Amino acid sequence: MTEVAFHFNAPDKLGYACRLLRKAYLKGARLVVLAEEGSVKALDAALWTMAQGEFVPHCHSGDPAHVRSRSPIHIGSRIPEGGNAGVLVNLRTEMPANFDQFARVIEVVTLGDDDRQRARERWRQYKALGIEPQRHDLQLAASD
């Protein structure tokens, strides 16, 4: 069964996603990142402009097949066909279709009321499917 974790209280969704992706990349993980259509380019640009020495190799659906097959991180507005990623990072407002093809799903949630409300809806959807999501409060983790 897919493991689902909600990372609550991210001050900046794209900034947090960049740090999360870099950490996962350094551990050798393969990931798919789902973002809203308008945020895909912003995430791509953010990953290209991280601090010197912190580049995170990634691709998106418009890249050639040979690039997509070698990239450890695939960003887009939908799950790519035939991927071999084990982790799905969801930056979208709805629960991703076919999330169960991944071993792990990470839901990133900001401090915004609308984002938090939509996260509660996704939490209920996962629970209705028999999944007990894990909660990671980023504000508590930062104060430790």
TORPA-4810 file (N, C-alpha, C, O; in nm, 3 decimals):
<nodes>
NODE_1_0.084_-0.118_0.000_0.000_0.000_0.000_0.088_0.125_0.000_0.194_0.128_0.063_M
NODE_2_0.044_0.224_-0.070_0.117_0.350_-0.080_0.121_0.422_0.055_0.020_0.431_0.125_T
NODE_3_0.239_0.472_0.090_0.256_0.553_0.211_0.233_0.698_0.172_0.291_0.746_0.075_E
NODE_4_0.150_0.769_0.249_0.119_0.909_0.220_0.162_0.995_0.338_0.129_0.965_0.453_V
NODE_5_0.234_1.102_0.309_0.278_1.196_0.413_0.241_1.337_0.372_0.268_1.379_0.259_A
NODE_6_0.181_1.410_0.463_0.148_1.551_0.440_0.253_1.636_0.511_0.274_1.621_0.631_F
NODE_7_0.319_1.723_0.438_0.416_1.816_0.495_0.344_1.950_0.507_0.333_2.025_0.410_H
NODE_8_0.296_1.979_0.627_0.216_2.099_0.653_0.304_2.220_0.690_0.417_2.205_0.737_F
NODE_9_0.248_2.338_0.665_0.307_2.466_0.706_0.434_2.502_0.631_0.526_2.560_0.688_N
NODE_10_0.439_2.467_0.503_0.551_2.511_0.419_0.530_2.660_0.391_0.425_2.698_0.338_A
NODE_11_0.625_2.744_0.425_0.607_2.887_0.402_0.601_2.922_0.253_0.536_3.019_0.214_P
NODE_12_0.669_2.844_0.171_0.674_2.867_0.027_0.677_2.730_-0.042_0.774_2.655_-0.028_D
NODE_13_0.571_2.698_-0.115_0.558_2.563_-0.172_0.672_2.530_-0.267_0.729_2.422_-0.258_K
NODE_14_0.706_2.622_-0.358_0.812_2.593_-0.454_0.950_2.588_-0.388_1.031_2.501_-0.421_L
NODE_15_0.975_2.678_-0.296_1.103_2.677_-0.225_1.121_2.550_-0.144_1.228_2.490_-0.145_G
NODE_16_1.015_2.509_-0.075_1.022_2.386_0.002_1.041_2.266_-0.091_1.120_2.176_-0.062_Y
NODE_17_0.968_2.266_-0.203_0.980_2.155_-0.299_1.124_2.145_-0.350_1.176_2.034_-0.363_A
NODE_18_1.188_2.257_-0.379_1.327_2.254_-0.427_1.419_2.190_-0.325_1.502_2.106_-0.360_C
NODE_19_1.405_2.228_-0.198_1.490_2.170_-0.094_1.461_2.021_-0.076_1.553_1.941_-0.059_R
NODE_20_1.333_1.984_-0.080_1.294_1.845_-0.068_1.350_1.762_-0.183_1.402_1.652_-0.162_L
NODE_21_1.339_1.814_-0.305_1.389_1.743_-0.422_1.540_1.727_-0.419_1.592_1.622_-0.455_L
NODE_22_1.610_1.831_-0.376_1.756_1.822_-0.367_1.797_1.714_-0.268_1.886_1.633_-0.295_R
NODE_23_1.732_1.713_-0.154_1.763_1.612_-0.052_1.735_1.472_-0.105_1.816_1.381_-0.087_K
NODE_24_1.621_1.454_-0.171_1.585_1.322_-0.226_1.682_1.281_-0.336_1.721_1.164_-0.344_A
NODE_25_1.719_1.375_-0.422_1.813_1.347_-0.530_1.948_1.300_-0.474_2.006_1.203_-0.523_Y
NODE_26_1.996_1.367_-0.371_2.123_1.330_-0.310_2.118_1.191_-0.247_2.222_1.127_-0.231_L
NODE_27_1.999_1.144_-0.212_1.983_1.009_-0.158_1.958_0.906_-0.268_1.940_0.788_-0.240_K
NODE_28_1.957_0.951_-0.394_1.940_0.859_-0.507_1.797_0.826_-0.543_1.773_0.730_-0.616_G
NODE_29_1.701_0.902_-0.492_1.560_0.875_-0.520_1.522_0.919_-0.661_1.584_1.009_-0.719_A
NODE_30_1.421_0.855_-0.715_1.359_0.894_-0.842_1.219_0.943_-0.809_1.142_0.874_-0.741_R
NODE_31_1.186_1.063_-0.857_1.060_1.125_-0.818_0.984_1.181_-0.938_1.041_1.214_-1.041_L
NODE_32_0.852_1.190_-0.918_0.765_1.264_-1.007_0.707_1.376_-0.923_0.662_1.353_-0.811_V
NODE_33_0.706_1.497_-0.977_0.649_1.612_-0.908_0.532_1.662_-0.990_0.548_1.698_-1.107_V
NODE_34_0.414_1.666_-0.929_0.296_1.720_-0.994_0.275_1.862_-0.945_0.269_1.888_-0.825_L
NODE_35_0.263_1.954_-1.040_0.238_2.094_-1.007_0.126_2.145_-1.096_0.099_2.088_-1.201_A
NODE_36_0.063_2.251_-1.054_-0.039_2.315_-1.138_0.027_2.360_-1.267_0.146_2.392_-1.269_E
NODE_37_-0.049_2.362_-1.373_0.004_2.396_-1.506_0.090_2.523_-1.502_0.199_2.525_-1.559_E
NODE_38_0.043_2.626_-1.436_0.117_2.752_-1.429_0.240_2.748_-1.340_0.326_2.836_-1.350_G
NODE_39_0.251_2.648_-1.255_0.364_2.639_-1.163_0.478_2.551_-1.214_0.588_2.554_-1.158_S
NODE_40_0.453_2.474_-1.319_0.557_2.384_-1.370_0.679_2.464_-1.414_0.792_2.428_-1.380_V
NODE_41_0.658_2.571_-1.490_0.770_2.653_-1.538_0.840_2.722_-1.422_0.963_2.736_-1.422_K
NODE_42_0.764_2.766_-1.323_0.824_2.832_-1.208_0.911_2.734_-1.129_1.019_2.771_-1.083_A
NODE_43_0.865_2.611_-1.113_0.945_2.510_-1.042_1.070_2.476_-1.123_1.179_2.464_-1.067_L
NODE_44_1.054_2.462_-1.253_1.169_2.435_-1.340_1.274_2.546_-1.324_1.392_2.517_-1.307_D
NODE_45_1.230_2.670_-1.330_1.323_2.783_-1.315_1.387_2.785_-1.177_1.506_2.814_-1.164_A
NODE_46_1.308_2.755_-1.074_1.362_2.754_-0.938_1.470_2.647_-0.922_1.570_2.670_-0.855_A
NODE_47_1.450_2.532_-0.984_1.550_2.425_-0.975_1.678_2.462_-1.050_1.787_2.421_-1.010_L
NODE_48_1.664_2.540_-1.158_1.782_2.584_-1.234_1.859_2.693_-1.163_1.979_2.710_-1.186_W
NODE_49_1.793_2.768_-1.077_1.857_2.886_-1.017_1.889_2.867_-0.869_1.909_2.965_-0.797_T
NODE_50_1.895_2.744_-0.823_1.936_2.720_-0.685_2.081_2.766_-0.669_2.149_2.795_-0.768_M
NODE_51_2.128_2.771_-0.549_2.264_2.818_-0.522_2.367_2.734_-0.599_2.342_2.618_-0.632_A
NODE_52_2.481_2.795_-0.625_2.588_2.727_-0.697_2.622_2.595_-0.626_2.636_2.592_-0.503_Q
NODE_53_2.636_2.490_-0.703_2.668_2.359_-0.647_2.547_2.282_-0.596_2.562_2.171_-0.545_G
NODE_54_2.427_2.338_-0.610_2.307_2.272_-0.561_2.211_2.234_-0.673_2.093_2.213_-0.648_E
NODE_55_2.260_2.225_-0.797_2.175_2.193_-0.910_2.107_2.057_-0.888_2.168_1.962_-0.841_F
NODE_56_1.980_2.051_-0.924_1.902_1.929_-0.914_1.861_1.889_-1.055_1.778_1.956_-1.117_V
NODE_57_1.917_1.780_-1.108_1.881_1.739_-1.244_1.734_1.697_-1.252_1.684_1.622_-1.167_P
NODE_58_1.668_1.746_-1.355_1.525_1.720_-1.369_1.484_1.735_-1.515_1.561_1.784_-1.597_H
NODE_59_1.364_1.693_-1.545_1.310_1.709_-1.680_1.160_1.734_-1.669_1.103_1.728_-1.560_C
NODE_60_1.099_1.761_-1.783_0.953_1.771_-1.787_0.903_1.707_-1.916_0.982_1.666_-2.001_H
NODE_61_0.774_1.699_-1.929_0.714_1.621_-2.037_0.754_1.667_-2.176_0.748_1.588_-2.271_S
NODE_62_0.795_1.791_-2.193_0.835_1.841_-2.323_0.976_1.803_-2.364_1.016_1.827_-2.478_G
NODE_63_1.051_1.745_-2.275_1.189_1.707_-2.305_1.193_1.580_-2.390_1.099_1.500_-2.388_D
NODE_64_1.302_1.560_-2.465_1.315_1.438_-2.547_1.314_1.312_-2.459_1.350_1.315_-2.342_P
NODE_65_1.273_1.201_-2.519_1.260_1.074_-2.447_1.390_1.031_-2.380_1.387_0.980_-2.268_A
NODE_66_1.505_1.050_-2.448_1.631_1.008_-2.387_1.664_1.089_-2.262_1.731_1.038_-2.171_H
NODE_67_1.619_1.213_-2.255_1.640_1.296_-2.136_1.547_1.249_-2.024_1.589_1.232_-1.910_V
NODE_68_1.420_1.227_-2.059_1.323_1.181_-1.958_1.362_1.047_-1.899_1.342_1.025_-1.779_R
NODE_69_1.418_0.957_-1.978_1.453_0.825_-1.927_1.571_0.828_-1.831_1.587_0.737_-1.749_S
NODE_70_1.654_0.931_-1.839_1.773_0.939_-1.754_1.758_1.035_-1.636_1.841_1.036_-1.545_R
NODE_71_1.654_1.114_-1.637_1.637_1.215_-1.531_1.579_1.153_-1.404_1.482_1.078_-1.411_S
NODE_72_1.638_1.185_-1.289_1.587_1.129_-1.164_1.459_1.198_-1.116_1.386_1.144_-1.033_P
NODE_73_1.432_1.317_-1.170_1.314_1.393_-1.127_1.238_1.441_-1.250_1.295_1.504_-1.339_I
NODE_74_1.110_1.409_-1.253_1.024_1.448_-1.364_0.918_1.542_-1.309_0.842_1.504_-1.219_H
NODE_75_0.911_1.665_-1.362_0.808_1.759_-1.316_0.706_1.782_-1.427_0.741_1.787_-1.545_I
NODE_76_0.581_1.795_-1.388_0.476_1.817_-1.485_0.342_1.835_-1.418_0.331_1.834_-1.295_G
NODE_77_0.239_1.852_-1.500_0.105_1.870_-1.447_0.027_1.740_-1.445_-0.087_1.736_-1.398_S
NODE_78_0.089_1.631_-1.495_0.027_1.499_-1.487_0.136_1.392_-1.474_0.253_1.418_-1.505_R
NODE_79_0.097_1.275_-1.430_0.192_1.165_-1.412_0.235_1.114_-1.549_0.151_1.084_-1.633_I
NODE_80_0.367_1.104_-1.573_0.414_1.057_-1.704_0.389_0.906_-1.721_0.382_0.830_-1.625_P
NODE_81_0.375_0.867_-1.845_0.357_0.725_-1.878_0.489_0.650_-1.862_0.595_0.704_-1.894_E
NODE_82_0.481_0.528_-1.812_0.598_0.440_-1.808_0.713_0.484_-1.721_0.827_0.446_-1.746_G
NODE_83_0.686_0.564_-1.619_0.793_0.608_-1.531_0.835_0.498_-1.435_0.765_0.399_-1.417_G
NODE_84_0.951_0.518_-1.373_0.999_0.421_-1.274_1.031_0.490_-1.142_1.116_0.444_-1.066_N
NODE_85_0.962_0.599_-1.115_0.984_0.672_-0.991_0.911_0.602_-0.876_0.804_0.545_-0.895_A
NODE_86_0.969_0.609_-0.758_0.907_0.550_-0.640_0.832_0.650_-0.555_0.751_0.612_-0.470_G
NODE_87_0.859_0.780_-0.578_0.800_0.884_-0.494_0.726_0.986_-0.582_0.776_1.028_-0.686_V
NODE_88_0.608_1.022_-0.538_0.529_1.126_-0.603_0.518_1.243_-0.507_0.473_1.227_-0.393_L
NODE_89_0.559_1.362_-0.550_0.544_1.484_-0.471_0.429_1.562_-0.533_0.437_1.603_-0.649_V
NODE_90_0.324_1.584_-0.456_0.206_1.652_-0.507_0.202_1.797_-0.459_0.189_1.824_-0.340_N
NODE_91_0.212_1.889_-0.555_0.200_2.031_-0.526_0.065_2.084_-0.575_0.036_2.203_-0.561_L
NODE_92_-0.015_1.997_-0.632_-0.145_2.036_-0.686_-0.250_2.043_-0.576_-0.227_2.002_-0.462_R
NODE_93_-0.367_2.097_-0.612_-0.473_2.112_-0.513_-0.562_1.990_-0.501_-0.636_1.978_-0.403_T
NODE_94_-0.557_1.897_-0.598_-0.640_1.778_-0.590_-0.554_1.653_-0.570_-0.434_1.653_-0.596_E
NODE_95_-0.620_1.547_-0.522_-0.552_1.421_-0.503_-0.517_1.365_-0.640_-0.603_1.361_-0.729_M
NODE_96_-0.393_1.322_-0.660_-0.353_1.274_-0.792_-0.417_1.140_-0.826_-0.427_1.050_-0.743_P
NODE_97_-0.460_1.130_-0.951_-0.510_1.002_-1.001_-0.391_0.907_-1.013_-0.278_0.950_-1.039_A
NODE_98_-0.415_0.780_-0.994_-0.310_0.677_-1.007_-0.194_0.695_-0.909_-0.083_0.650_-0.937_N
NODE_99_-0.218_0.761_-0.797_-0.112_0.780_-0.698_-0.061_0.646_-0.645_0.052_0.636_-0.599_F
NODE_100_-0.147_0.543_-0.653_-0.113_0.414_-0.595_-0.008_0.337_-0.674_0.031_0.227_-0.634_D
NODE_101_0.040_0.392_-0.786_0.150_0.329_-0.857_0.285_0.366_-0.796_0.389_0.318_-0.840_Q
NODE_102_0.283_0.452_-0.695_0.404_0.496_-0.626_0.409_0.434_-0.486_0.305_0.408_-0.425_F
NODE_103_0.529_0.410_-0.438_0.547_0.357_-0.303_0.515_0.464_-0.199_0.470_0.434_-0.089_A
NODE_104_0.540_0.590_-0.236_0.524_0.699_-0.140_0.471_0.823_-0.209_0.510_0.854_-0.322_R
NODE_105_0.382_0.895_-0.142_0.329_1.023_-0.189_0.357_1.126_-0.082_0.331_1.104_0.037_V
NODE_106_0.411_1.241_-0.124_0.433_1.353_-0.032_0.345_1.468_-0.078_0.358_1.515_-0.191_I
NODE_107_0.258_1.512_0.008_0.169_1.625_-0.018_0.228_1.747_0.052_0.249_1.745_0.174_E
NODE_108_0.256_1.853_-0.023_0.313_1.975_0.034_0.200_2.077_0.051_0.128_2.107_-0.044_V
NODE_109_0.187_2.129_0.174_0.078_2.218_0.209_0.135_2.345_0.271_0.217_2.339_0.362_V
NODE_110_0.090_2.460_0.221_0.138_2.589_0.273_0.056_2.635_0.393_-0.029_2.562_0.444_T
NODE_111_0.084_2.756_0.437_0.012_2.817_0.548_-0.121_2.878_0.504_-0.202_2.916_0.589_L
NODE_112_-0.145_2.888_0.374_-0.266_2.952_0.323_-0.393_2.875_0.356_-0.395_2.752_0.350_G
NODE_113_-0.498_2.948_0.392_-0.624_2.885_0.432_-0.683_2.797_0.322_-0.728_2.686_0.350_D
NODE_114_-0.683_2.846_0.198_-0.738_2.768_0.087_-0.658_2.639_0.066_-0.716_2.533_0.047_D
NODE_115_-0.526_2.649_0.070_-0.440_2.532_0.051_-0.462_2.430_0.163_-0.466_2.310_0.139_D
NODE_116_-0.477_2.480_0.285_-0.498_2.391_0.400_-0.634_2.321_0.389_-0.645_2.202_0.420_R
NODE_117_-0.737_2.395_0.345_-0.870_2.335_0.330_-0.869_2.225_0.224_-0.928_2.119_0.243_Q
NODE_118_-0.803_2.251_0.113_-0.794_2.149_0.006_-0.712_2.028_0.054_-0.741_1.914_0.015_R
NODE_119_-0.613_2.052_0.137_-0.534_1.941_0.193_-0.621_1.855_0.284_-0.609_1.732_0.285_A
NODE_120_-0.708_1.919_0.361_-0.799_1.842_0.447_-0.889_1.751_0.363_-0.917_1.637_0.401_R
NODE_121_-0.933_1.802_0.248_-1.016_1.721_0.158_-0.937_1.601_0.106_-0.989_1.490_0.102_E
NODE_122_-0.812_1.623_0.066_-0.729_1.512_0.017_-0.704_1.412_0.129_-0.706_1.291_0.106_R
NODE_123_-0.680_1.462_0.251_-0.658_1.375_0.366_-0.778_1.281_0.382_-0.761_1.160_0.398_W
NODE_124_-0.900_1.338_0.378_-1.022_1.257_0.391_-1.033_1.156_0.276_-1.077_1.043_0.298_R
NODE_125_-0.994_1.195_0.156_-1.000_1.103_0.042_-0.905_0.985_0.062_-0.942_0.870_0.037_Q
NODE_126_-0.784_1.013_0.108_-0.690_0.904_0.134_-0.745_0.811_0.243_-0.739_0.689_0.229_Y
NODE_127_-0.798_0.869_0.351_-0.852_0.788_0.460_-0.968_0.702_0.412_-0.981_0.587_0.454_K
NODE_128_-1.051_0.755_0.324_-1.164_0.678_0.270_-1.115_0.558_0.190_-1.188_0.460_0.174_A
NODE_129_-0.992_0.566_0.140_-0.933_0.454_0.065_-0.856_0.358_0.157_-0.793_0.263_0.109_L
NODE_130_-0.862_0.382_0.287_-0.796_0.293_0.382_-0.651_0.329_0.410_-0.578_0.249_0.470_G
NODE_131_-0.609_0.446_0.369_-0.471_0.491_0.391_-0.470_0.586_0.510_-0.551_0.677_0.519_I
NODE_132_-0.378_0.563_0.601_-0.362_0.651_0.718_-0.244_0.745_0.690_-0.129_0.706_0.709_E
NODE_133_-0.273_0.867_0.645_-0.163_0.960_0.614_-0.082_0.997_0.737_-0.134_1.000_0.849_P
NODE_134_0.046_1.024_0.715_0.134_1.073_0.820_0.135_1.225_0.813_0.121_1.284_0.706_Q
NODE_135_0.151_1.287_0.927_0.153_1.433_0.935_0.292_1.479_0.977_0.345_1.434_1.078_R
NODE_136_0.351_1.569_0.899_0.479_1.631_0.931_0.459_1.781_0.936_0.439_1.845_0.832_H
NODE_137_0.463_1.837_1.054_0.445_1.981_1.072_0.581_2.048_1.058_0.668_2.031_1.145_D
NODE_138_0.600_2.122_0.951_0.730_2.183_0.923_0.765_2.294_1.021_0.884_2.320_1.044_L
NODE_139_0.665_2.359_1.080_0.695_2.461_1.180_0.748_2.398_1.309_0.838_2.453_1.372_Q
NODE_140_0.692_2.283_1.348_0.744_2.214_1.466_0.884_2.161_1.440_0.971_2.169_1.527_L
NODE_141_0.907_2.108_1.320_1.038_2.054_1.287_1.144_2.163_1.286_1.259_2.138_1.325_A
NODE_142_1.108_2.284_1.243_1.203_2.395_1.237_1.240_2.444_1.376_1.349_2.497_1.396_A
NODE_143_1.149_2.427_1.473_1.177_2.476_1.608_1.255_2.375_1.691_1.304_2.408_1.799_S
NODE_144_1.268_2.253_1.643_1.343_2.149_1.717_1.492_2.172_1.709_1.569_2.094_1.766_D
</nodes>
